[in-house]
């Protein structure tokens, strides 16, 4: 019985404030307000996160930094019931900061700090399936040195390497029939990844194409597990010990178009492939191997679609709109409360104000989670919900 109880312990938990799965796109309030249509569009220092080639859009020096707040709500309704339970918001604002310096007409270098994977959730204390999911927070911080080169008047290329620091803290309940215990795990990991991008001018001052690839990364989280309120009969087996788990974070491939029909208006469209199929199972390895048991996930690759527009009202003031669709990667037969998820539909808006050399961008997104079914025996049901993102980015440029 106890091995079965522990086998459901998992490392990750999702929220609604980010992309499907546990990826995170909000590395700029401007990109947030345009539905993350950013691959061909972002040409300031935040391009480090969206397309390394486009740091060449910086004239001399550009620095951006900001943060955001996500207010998610995700609901679970068990099959055959009208009882709906929702998890609480865990505020864990992921920061972003970028700096780019243009060396000459053909070369630029930059450094970025951002969080491409993040999640946080806390189900209520009386959640029916709190042994399958209760509370968790995850973040991976990428420190991303970047270099770009103007290979041709119409072609830019860029490359980068990410040094990754991952942190996780999770808590689950343990069912002993006549009582309830708690297990808590905290850990960290280091890893590496790479990225590459291109930007191609198809029609001067009218149409540009951008592309980016970010590699998968493998992080081995190492930490300690703490058992509390364990009945005497189980204390020998359920002792505090070291644990580790290797998690395969997905790569991605993105393509985007930037259409500028006038000096005041620009329209951007992105298509993004998330390579979630690397996440086939999840296993936590305990010092006591009898507690180790793989948890199948079999996630599927997904396509995301992003559309955004920006209009320059005056020389200093801009307004933006955007929308996006992002499909959940988990199949119905592995979707569970430890990684709650649903298809996401986004509406975005924002404003920007620039007074050289300083600029301020504000971005907002409303996220609607479509009804997404789970067919796992014993915890089948449906997930839905909504969420809000509020983002602020400050910028400084020298020309």
N, C-alpha and C positions, 0 to 999 in steps of 0.2 A: 504493500500500500504506500509506504513512504517513498520508494523509488519512483512510483508513478506521480506522487505529489511534487517531487523535486524536478521531474523531467519537464514540467511545464514552466520552470523558471527561465525567463528569457532576458536578453540584454537591452532590448530596445522598446520604446513606446512612442506612438505617433501622436501628432496634434494636427489641427486644421490650418494653422497659420503658415504652413509651408507647402511645398509641392507634394504630390502623392508619394507614398512610401515614407521616407524620412529625409528627402533631399530638400534643399533650401536655396531659393533663387534671389532673395532680397539682399543684394549687395550695393544698392543705390536707390534712393528715394525716387530719382527720375525714372529708373527702370521699373520700379514698382508701379508708378503711376501710368506707365505705358504697357502694362500687362506682361512685363519682362520680354518685350520685343526689343532685344538689345544686341544681337550678334553683329549686325551691320551698322547699328545705330549709335552705340555708345563709343565716343571717341575722346573721352577725357581719361583721367587716371583709373577710373573704375573699369575701363576696358580690360584691365588685368584679369578680372573675373569672368568677363563675357567673350572677349576675343583679343588675344595677346597682340595681334597685328595692329590693332587700332590704338595702341598707346602712341603711335605716330601722329595721331590727331592733336597731340599736345604741341603747342608752339615752342615753349621753352621749359616751363616748370608748372606742374599741376599737382595739387594735393587735395584729396577729398577724405572726409571722415564723417561717420554718422552712426545711428543706431535705430532700432525700431522696437515696437511693442506689438505682440500678437495676442489677440483675445479669442481663443478658439472655444468651440462647443461641439462635442461629438456625442451622439446619442446611440444607444443600443436597445433594440426591442426584441426580446426573445420570441422565437417562433411560437405561434399559437396563443400568445398573450397580448394584452394591451399595456403591459408594464414597461415603461421607457425609463432608462437611467442614463445620466449624462456625466462625463467626467469634468472636473474642475480645471480652471485655467492655472497653469504654472508659468509665471512670467520669467523668462530667461532671455532677455534681449540679446540677440547676437550682433556684435559690433562689426563695422567694416571701416577700413582705413587703407588708403592707397596713395602712393607718391610716384610721379614719373618725371624724369629729366631727359630732355631731348639733347643728345650729344652734338648732332649736326643735322644736315638736311636729310640724311639717309638712316640714321640710327637713333634709337631711344632705349632707355633702361628704366625699370620700375620695380617697385616692391609693394606687395599687397598683403593685408591680413584680413581674412574673411572666414565665414562659417558656411560651407556648402552642404553640410549634413547636421541637422539639429532636430530634436523632438523633446516634448515634455507632456506628461499627462498625470492626472491623479483621479482615479475612480473614487466614488463615495465609499464611506466606511461600510455601508450596508449593501454594496454592489454584490449581486448574486454570484458573480464569477471572479471574486477578488483573489482566488488562488490561481487564476489564469492571467490576471492583470490588475495591478493596484496603483503603483506610483513609479515613475521613472523619468530620468532626464539624461539626454545624450547630446554631445556636441563634438564636432571635429573642427579644429582651428587650423587653417592653411596659411602658412607663410610662403608667399609665392614670388620669388625673384623672376623677372621677365625681361626679355630682350626682343626688339623688333627691328626689322631692316626693310628699307624701301628698295626692293629688287628691280622695280621697273616703275616708270611714272604712273602706271595703272595698277601696280601690284605691290601689296605689303605682305610680309610674312612675320610671324612672331612665335616665340617658344618660351616655355617657363618650366620651372621645377617647384613642386610644393613640398615643404617639410610639414608634416602633419602631427598634431597633438590631439589625441582623442581622450575624452573623459566621459565616465558614465556613473550614474548612481541609481540603483533600482531597489524597490521594496515589494515584497509579495507576502500574502498570508498563507498559512499552512493549516490544513484542516485535520484535526485529531478526533473528530466526531464529538467528543464531549468538551473540547476546548479548542482554542485557536492560537497558533503561534505566528511568529513573524520571522522572515529571512530578509536580510539587507546586504547588498553587495555594492562595493565601490571599487573602481579600477581606472587604469589609464593605459595608453598605448602610444607608440610612435610609428610613423610610416612615411613613405615617399610616394609621389605621383608626378606625372608630367602633363603638360598641355601644349597644344600648338594651334595656331590660327592663321587665316589668310583674309585679305580684303582686296576685292577686285572692282575697279571702276568699269562698269559696262558702258554707260553713257555719261559723258561729262555733265556734272551738276544736276543729273536727273536720276540715275539708277546705279546702285552699288550692291555688290554681293559680299556676304561675309560667311566664313565657316570656322568652326572650332571643334577640336576634339580634346576631351579630358580623359585621362587613362583611369582604369579601375585602380583601386588600392586595397591592400590587405593589411589589417591592423590586428595585432594580437594583444587583447586587453588582459592585463594581469592585475589581480587585486585580492581582496579578502572578503570572505562571507561571514556574517554574524547571525547566529540563530538566537532568538529570544522566545521566552515563554514556552519552552519545550518540555513536555511531560517527562518524568524520570525514566520511563521505559524506553524513550527514544534518545536520551541525551548522549549515550555512547556513540550512536551512529551519526546524529546530527550535531556535530561539534564544529566550532569555529575552525576554519581552515582556509588555505589559499585556493584560488580558482583562476582559470584563464579561459579565454575564448577567442578564436580567430574569426573576424568578421570581414566578409568581402564587400567592400563598398563599390557601387557600380561606376563604370565609365559613362561617358555621354558623347554624342555627336550632334552638332547643331548647325543649321544653315539659315541664313537670313537675307532679306532684301530690304533696302532702304530706298524709298521713292520720294523725291523732292520736287513736286510739280511747280513750286514757287519758292521764293526766298523765305516766305513766312510759314509755309506748311511742309511738314515731313510725315511720311507714313511708313511704318516698319512692320514686317511680318517675319516671324521665326517659326521654324519647324525643328523640334528637338527629339532625339531618340535617347531614352534612358535605358542602359543595358542592365536591367534588374535581374536578368536570368543567371547572373553569377551568384545570386542569393538563393541557393538551393536548399540549404538546411542551416540550422543553428544548433551548436553544441557548446555547453559549458562543461569544461573538464575540471572535476574536483580532485583534490588530493586523494580522497577515497573514491576509487574508480567505480564502485558499486552505485554511486549517485549520478554518474554520467550517463546521459541518454540523449541521442540526437533528436532534434525537433524539425520535421520537414516543413519547408516553406514553398519551394518551387515557384518563385516569383517569375513573372513574364516581362519581357521587354515592352516598353510603352512609348507611344508617340504623344508629344505635347504640341499644342498649337497656340501661338501668341500673336496678337494684333494690337498695334498702338499708333497713336497720332499725336503730334505736337504742333501747336500753333503759336506763333510769335505775335502777341497782341501789340506790344510796343518793343522797342529795342532792348528793354530791360525785363519785360514781364512776359512769361510764357504759360500757356495752359495745356494740359495733357489729358488724354483719355486712353483706355486700353481694355482688352478682354483676353481671356485665355481659357483653354480646356486642358485638363490633365487627368488621365485615366489611372485608377488605382492598379498597382502591379500584382496584387495578391489574387490568386484564383479563389473561387468560392469555397473550395474544400480545405484551404489552409488559413482563411481569414478569421482571426480570433482576437479577443480583448487585449492580448499582450501587444499586438500591433494593429490597433483599430484603424481602418482606412475606408475611403470612399472616393468615387470620382468627383473631381473638383471643377466647378465653373466659377470664373472670376470676372468681376467688374472693377475697373480701376479708374482713378482720377487723381490729378495733382496739379501743382503750380510750381513755377520757378521764378526767382528774381535775382538778377545779376547787377551789381554795381562794382565795376572793375576796381580792384582785382578779386573781390569777394562775390560769392553767389550762395543762395540758399534754395534747396529743393525740398518740397513736402510731397509725400505720396500716400495714397490710401487705396486699399483693396477690400472689397466685400467678397467673401468666398462662400459659395453655396455647395454643400455636399449632397450629391444625388443618392437616392436610396440604393445601397449596395448590399447584396445578400451574402450570408455565410451559411454553409451547409455542413459544418463540422458536427458530428453527432454529439448530443448533450449540450452544445452551446450554439446551436443554429439560430439564426435571426437576421436582423438587418441593421445596418449602420447608416446614419445620416447626420446632418448638423449644419452649422455655418461658422463663420469666423470673420475677424476684422484684423487688418494690418495697418499700422500707422508708422510711417517712416520719415526720418529727418536726415538730410545730408548737407554738410557745409563744404564749400569748395574755395580754393585759393589758387589763382593763376597768375603767372608772369609771362609776358610775351616778349 
